[in-house]
Every structure is written in C-alpha cells, then in structure tokens.
Amino acid sequence: MTNCPECDANISIPSDAVEGEIVTCPDCGASYELVKTAEGFTLKPAQTVGEDWGQ
Amino acid sequence: MTTAVTVLYDTIRWEEKALLEAGKKKNIDLQMLDCKKLSLDLDSEVKDYGTILQRCVSYYRNLHSTAGLEGMGVNVINCLNTGIFAGNKLFTHMLLKKQKISTPFATVSFSKEAALESLEKHGYPQIIKPTIGSWGRMVSKINDTDSAEGIIESREKMYPIYQIHYLEEFVQRPPRDIRAIVVGDKVVAAIYRSSGNGSWKTNMALGGVAEKCAVSNEMEDICIKAKNAVQGQIVGVDLMESKDKGLVVHEINNTTEFKNTVRVCEVDIPSLMIDYAVESSK
C-alpha cells in the first residue's frame, strides 16, 4: 500500500506487480508507473497515452 | 545463462505480465526490457537478447527500436517489414489486394478537394481513417458532404500524415467484427468484438464486448494469407463479415493485444507466443 502523490488516497500495489506496471488511484484517477527501489515500489507519474499508441 | 527471449516493452499491460508469467512457468530465461531505458549503439556488437518479442505500444518507438535491433542482427518478432506494412492501413490494403485477400473498397486522396470529389463519386457513408493509428482514434464515419467538409478541413490543419485522406467503404455487416490471433501458421483463437454502446466502432479500447468466435477453415486460410502478406509471425487479424463479400480483412496488428481473447477463449496465447519465439531462435 502506498499513497497517491496527488490526493493522498491509498493505492494498493498488487502482490504480483512488476516494474513498469501502471497503477491508477481509485480516488482521483491519476495514473502512476511502478518504479522498483531497494525499499519496494515507488510511484512516478505515468506517461500520458500518446497519439501513436495502441493496436 | 543465455537469454532465450526478451520482451521489449514501453508500458506493462496485462499482456506483458502474462508473457513474463508464461516464461517463468516454462522455466526459460526471459528478460523484460524497458524500451524507454534503451540506448542502442547502432554500430556495435549485438547484446545477449535472444529472440525479442516486440511489445512497445508506441508505434514510433516500436518501429525504430525494431529497425535498430534487427539491423544489429537481432531476431525480432515481428520484423521491421511487418511493422512498416501492418502499421499503415494503406500499405496493408495494397498487400492484401496483391494476395487476392478480400478487403473493404478504399481510396486515397492527397488534398481536401480530391477527397471531396472521391466521396461524391463513390457515395456516402464512408469511413475516414488515419493511415497510421490505433484504438479507433480519429476514425470517423462521414455521412454527407457537410460532415465531409468539416472533418477533412480540420485534418488539413494537422500533422501531414492526417492530410493523407484514406477513405474506406462502410461495410454492411452485423454490428461486430472479428479479431483473430495468429501465431506462426495457426489461428490460435478468435473473438467477436461487438460495439458496447450503440456505436459502429467495435474497438475494445472504446468499450467493445468480446465473445468467442469459432475459427472456420475459410477464416484460418484468410488469416494465414493476411499474416504472410505483411511478412508477419505473430499478428492480430481484424475481419468483418461483409453481406456482399463474405469475410474481409480490414486491419492487421503487429503488436496485437490479446487480453480479452485469452479471457473468453481460455487459450494460453502468451505460452504459445513464448514457444514460438524460442523455436524461431533455433
């Protein structure tokens, strides 16, 4: 569990989470990318969906 | 230990996690490589990547990282040609035609005036699509001259790729299309995608609903030919059930998403992809 940098709501990190995975704050909807550190995962703002994304 | 498979990604979706899990289950040496952290010395020795499964969601990142890596001698699935051909709807259309694979009637025009003329000649409605693009973005149904003028005029002010006016017939069909996943020479699963909100678009990204679709011999044959037309290895082929022409292929996806196909068909597509990648490096 960690806190949303935007609204401070709790964001749960899945037990099978991997670095680079996107998590979304259940309260404010902000998206974050999981970054692995020695202490576990931290959050960084996710890259906005690009014009050239998808299949 | 030598890396057997590298999954090259720029964001981790369900698909990339499933590939990682499949690699673990098979006990193969699989590494995840974040393309955003990748810097290639294009003239240097190739690193130990094994076979790369190209999974970047960004079209440009996908295409250019494939070009660099493949040029350095790495086995990348799908190859650069597939990225170029399948990534562009016009290029795909021409290759499908060449292989005599049924595809919606289409025109391309290179100015607003020429596009309007083409629309008047062939009639409404028609679908305008960016030649490069995904998830149904900027795909519009043009019903009449007024909407045509507005849509095309807007596009004339955009990035040059949007000034290539690719127009496709509005295919008379049931309110659904088909996404078939091809791995090597087999269609491993297929789904119907029905529009979830009364829209004519069926993209899952826009709320489309997935249902299992039985793969007929005819569909399998068309999908394999379509995959070969773009020199693909693992692709998602999109088809429509045209009332006039039967099954028509309207798109081929070279970094296909398969979460919903796995969910409704219960086929372990990630494992099949990993097996194919391991086999292709031999």
Boltz contact constraints between the chains, C-beta under 6 A:
constraints:
  - contact:
      token1: [A, 18]
      token2: [B, 12]
      max_distance: 6.0
  - contact:
      token1: [A, 20]
      token2: [B, 12]
      max_distance: 6.0
  - contact:
      token1: [A, 20]
      token2: [B, 34]
      max_distance: 6.0
  - contact:
      token1: [A, 21]
      token2: [B, 12]
      max_distance: 6.0
  - contact:
      token1: [A, 50]
      token2: [B, 58]
      max_distance: 6.0
  - contact:
      token1: [A, 52]
      token2: [B, 58]
      max_distance: 6.0
  - contact:
      token1: [A, 52]
      token2: [B, 59]
      max_distance: 6.0
  - contact:
      token1: [A, 52]
      token2: [B, 60]
      max_distance: 6.0
  - contact:
      token1: [A, 53]
      token2: [B, 57]
      max_distance: 6.0
  - contact:
      token1: [A, 53]
      token2: [B, 58]
      max_distance: 6.0
  - contact:
      token1: [A, 54]
      token2: [B, 134]
      max_distance: 6.0
  - contact:
      token1: [A, 54]
      token2: [B, 135]
      max_distance: 6.0
  - contact:
      token1: [A, 55]
      token2: [B, 134]
      max_distance: 6.0
  - contact:
      token1: [A, 55]
      token2: [B, 253]
      max_distance: 6.0
  - contact:
      token1: [A, 55]
      token2: [B, 255]
      max_distance: 6.0
  - contact:
      token1: [A, 55]
      token2: [B, 256]
      max_distance: 6.0
  - contact:
      token1: [A, 55]
      token2: [B, 257]
      max_distance: 6.0
